[in-house]
Amino acid sequence: MGAGLGRRRLLGGLAVGAAGAAGAVGTGGLWTPSPAGAATTSGPLPDQVDVIVVGGGISGLTAARTLKARGAKVLVVEARDRVGGRVLNHHLRSGGVIEAGGAFVGPTQDRILKLADDLGVKTFKEYVEGENVYVKNGNRSTYTGTVPPDPSILLDAALLQNRINTMASEIDVNAPWDHPQAAAWDAMTVREWVAGQTLSSDTDTLLECYFQPSWGSDGGNVSLLFLAWFIATAGNEDNPGTFERSSGTADAAQDSRFKLGSQMVPIRMARALGDRVALRAPVRRIVQRDGWAHVHTDRGTVRAKRVIVACPPPLVLDIDWHPQLPQRRRQLLTNMPMGHLMKCDAVYETPFWREAGLSGSGLSHSGATRTVFDNTPASGGPGVLLAFVGGSTWKAYGRLPRAERKRAVLEGFAEMFGEQALRPIEYTEHDWTLEPWSTGGPIALPRPGTISTVGPEIRKPFGRVHWAGTETSTYWSGFMDGAVRAGQRAAGEVLDKP
Ligand SMILES: Cc1cc2nc3c(=O)[nH]c(=O)nc-3n(C[C@H](O)[C@H](O)[C@H](O)COP(=O)(O)OP(=O)(O)OC[C@H]3O[C@@H](n4cnc5c(N)ncnc54)[C@H](O)[C@@H]3O)c2cc1C
């Protein structure tokens, strides 16, 4: 599906052949970047640099960009044949670009917005005109605002939102484990807590429409401490995180998208880094000895004074570490599996629901299309409906044959927006659990009991190795903004060190 086309287009823009790569090869430990100015896909790597960054997602590339700006000799080694990691543009056959991975940005996500602006990647507002659709037990209704006016959940929703925001306000985003209730909150799942707070089980079901796209998991798999911290991080140094900002569309986390697709941010960063980015260079082994870190990749071994690891947490465990990672870090990473998430998009000649006064947003208590957005490109056409299929919904539909899942998704869209939704001109889906260099998405989730015990390991350097990646961020962790923040923080750590 999209990955194939995305990759081909990307390679056209980024990669150079063996001839270009040859210019990047250093001899005798000195490495002069080639004039070709593009990422390399083959050929040996330099023998030595100041800093090696493992992973060419937004976080790793931001770290490299920051270091390069400060004059450091840096090399990004990326396993895939493209940059961007969990962000991936998909070019529609019918024209326009949508995203298979991370897409939305919003207020207080200052770092990704500033970076994109610096790179000339412009945003546009998510379409929110008209009414949203709400489906429960086969009954369809429409509403405006953020919470469906369902009498069985309205009171619960207002109280819960308040309680979650209050808990979040007590959390130090840098150290959630320091909260006086940390152990107790970490021992309880979100689902258990919600059940004790609400009058109707419908509230729990509706909350999954937020949890599943946000985490690729359900409230039964994460702790209350994680939820309180995740909400606390939905802000910045001047604006405390709130549930509304994390879950909402206009003026919240789903406020805007990128006109050229979010992957244009890492693509442009990589272009500027040129042959300091090596694709198809998975890191297999990291050896720290004699004052150096030796990073073994499929394209050769490079030594550096410092390493920034910016790959998804579970994948760190696949690297052969010498010396072995500290036991507490292994415990942390072992207990941070990736979520289960796919995006399913149906494409139509026009966004026909807009003419019917509908925004294209929908929530459903059941079926394949629990959380739906208008995903139409900036140009206003073709019309695209997007369903997030995550957590237990992914478990129900993600393993079905594609045709069956497609039918379920289109039927869900039709229930929300009418029969016309059954006849797309194009259908595309992307399952992140099938990506070997992501193994899931959108984020890695600490199991209950993890944050309060081994959480403090998350950013602790290991010898010459420092940690980036969105999961290490203290604001917008799990988002593109968190990836930028983490990359900048890790670069800062490295710059201070010999
Ligand atoms: C379906 C989906 C929807 C999302 N929606 C949003 C959204 O709307 N808004 C938002 O802000 N965020 C969203 N996200 C999350 C966002 O995409 C991520 O938070 C962000 O892209 C993570 O960036 P990163 O650089 O930390 O990690 P990654 O993007 O995962 O980058 C890590 C890189 O490391 C590479 N790698 C892994 N192992 C190795 C190895 N051994 N050697 C070398 N390289 C390696 C990988 O190939 C990858 O390129 C979504 C994610 C998904 C999957």
The ligand as an SDF file (V2000), in Angstrom:
LIG
                    3D

 53 58  0  0  0  0  0  0  0  0999 V2000
   -0.7880    5.7270   13.2700 C   0  0  0  0  0  0  0  0  0  0  0  0
   -0.0840    6.8040   14.0280 C   0  0  0  0  0  0  0  0  0  0  0  0
   -0.7150    8.0110   14.2380 C   0  0  0  0  0  0  0  0  0  0  0  0
   -0.0800    9.0270   14.9450 C   0  0  0  0  0  0  0  0  0  0  0  0
   -0.7020   10.2460   15.0430 N   0  0  0  0  0  0  0  0  0  0  0  0
   -0.0090   11.2980   15.5550 C   0  0  0  0  0  0  0  0  0  0  0  0
   -0.5280   12.6130   15.4370 C   0  0  0  0  0  0  0  0  0  0  0  0
   -1.6030   12.8230   14.8600 O   0  0  0  0  0  0  0  0  0  0  0  0
    0.2020   13.6410   15.9640 N   0  0  0  0  0  0  0  0  0  0  0  0
    1.4200   13.4330   16.5590 C   0  0  0  0  0  0  0  0  0  0  0  0
    2.0450   14.4070   16.9940 O   0  0  0  0  0  0  0  0  0  0  0  0
    1.9490   12.1870   16.6530 N   0  0  0  0  0  0  0  0  0  0  0  0
    1.2700   11.1250   16.1450 C   0  0  0  0  0  0  0  0  0  0  0  0
    1.8150    9.8800   16.1610 N   0  0  0  0  0  0  0  0  0  0  0  0
    3.0640    9.6650   16.9110 C   0  0  0  0  0  0  0  0  0  0  0  0
    4.2900   10.2220   16.1850 C   0  0  0  0  0  0  0  0  0  0  0  0
    4.3080    9.7450   14.8650 O   0  0  0  0  0  0  0  0  0  0  0  0
    5.5300    9.7690   16.9450 C   0  0  0  0  0  0  0  0  0  0  0  0
    5.4480   10.2370   18.2860 O   0  0  0  0  0  0  0  0  0  0  0  0
    6.8420   10.3160   16.3760 C   0  0  0  0  0  0  0  0  0  0  0  0
    6.8790   10.2450   14.9780 O   0  0  0  0  0  0  0  0  0  0  0  0
    7.9900    9.5200   16.9850 C   0  0  0  0  0  0  0  0  0  0  0  0
    9.2170    9.9900   16.4840 O   0  0  0  0  0  0  0  0  0  0  0  0
   10.5710    9.3520   17.0030 P   0  0  0  0  0  0  0  0  0  0  0  0
   11.6590    9.9500   16.1950 O   0  0  0  0  0  0  0  0  0  0  0  0
   10.6370    9.4570   18.4820 O   0  0  0  0  0  0  0  0  0  0  0  0
   10.4690    7.7850   16.7130 O   0  0  0  0  0  0  0  0  0  0  0  0
   10.3010    7.0190   15.3190 P   0  0  0  0  0  0  0  0  0  0  0  0
    9.5110    7.8390   14.3760 O   0  0  0  0  0  0  0  0  0  0  0  0
    9.8090    5.6710   15.6320 O   0  0  0  0  0  0  0  0  0  0  0  0
   11.7870    6.9540   14.7460 O   0  0  0  0  0  0  0  0  0  0  0  0
   12.6870    5.9770   15.1730 C   0  0  0  0  0  0  0  0  0  0  0  0
   13.5560    5.5610   14.0110 C   0  0  0  0  0  0  0  0  0  0  0  0
   14.5050    4.5920   14.4810 O   0  0  0  0  0  0  0  0  0  0  0  0
   14.7020    3.6370   13.4490 C   0  0  0  0  0  0  0  0  0  0  0  0
   15.2740    2.4420   14.0590 N   0  0  0  0  0  0  0  0  0  0  0  0
   14.6700    1.5440   14.8740 C   0  0  0  0  0  0  0  0  0  0  0  0
   15.5590    0.6040   15.2730 N   0  0  0  0  0  0  0  0  0  0  0  0
   16.7450    0.9280   14.6940 C   0  0  0  0  0  0  0  0  0  0  0  0
   18.0490    0.3420   14.7200 C   0  0  0  0  0  0  0  0  0  0  0  0
   18.3320   -0.7510   15.4240 N   0  0  0  0  0  0  0  0  0  0  0  0
   19.0290    0.9320   13.9840 N   0  0  0  0  0  0  0  0  0  0  0  0
   18.7940    2.0600   13.2730 C   0  0  0  0  0  0  0  0  0  0  0  0
   17.5670    2.6520   13.2160 N   0  0  0  0  0  0  0  0  0  0  0  0
   16.5650    2.0870   13.9350 C   0  0  0  0  0  0  0  0  0  0  0  0
   13.3160    3.4610   12.8630 C   0  0  0  0  0  0  0  0  0  0  0  0
   13.3740    2.9080   11.5750 O   0  0  0  0  0  0  0  0  0  0  0  0
   12.7860    4.8930   12.8810 C   0  0  0  0  0  0  0  0  0  0  0  0
   13.0460    5.5620   11.6720 O   0  0  0  0  0  0  0  0  0  0  0  0
    1.2140    8.8290   15.4620 C   0  0  0  0  0  0  0  0  0  0  0  0
    1.8690    7.6160   15.2420 C   0  0  0  0  0  0  0  0  0  0  0  0
    1.2320    6.6110   14.5320 C   0  0  0  0  0  0  0  0  0  0  0  0
    1.9600    5.3270   14.2870 C   0  0  0  0  0  0  0  0  0  0  0  0
  1  2  1  0
  2  3  1  0
  2 52  2  0
  3  4  2  0
  4  5  1  0
  4 50  1  0
  5  6  2  0
  6  7  1  0
  6 13  1  0
  7  8  2  0
  7  9  1  0
  9 10  1  0
 10 11  2  0
 10 12  1  0
 12 13  2  0
 13 14  1  0
 14 15  1  0
 14 50  1  0
 15 16  1  0
 16 17  1  0
 16 18  1  0
 18 19  1  0
 18 20  1  0
 20 21  1  0
 20 22  1  0
 22 23  1  0
 23 24  1  0
 24 25  2  0
 24 26  1  0
 24 27  1  0
 27 28  1  0
 28 29  2  0
 28 30  1  0
 28 31  1  0
 31 32  1  0
 32 33  1  0
 33 34  1  0
 33 48  1  0
 34 35  1  0
 35 36  1  0
 35 46  1  0
 36 37  1  0
 36 45  1  0
 37 38  2  0
 38 39  1  0
 39 40  1  0
 39 45  2  0
 40 41  1  0
 40 42  2  0
 42 43  1  0
 43 44  2  0
 44 45  1  0
 46 47  1  0
 46 48  1  0
 48 49  1  0
 50 51  2  0
 51 52  1  0
 52 53  1  0
M  END
$$$$
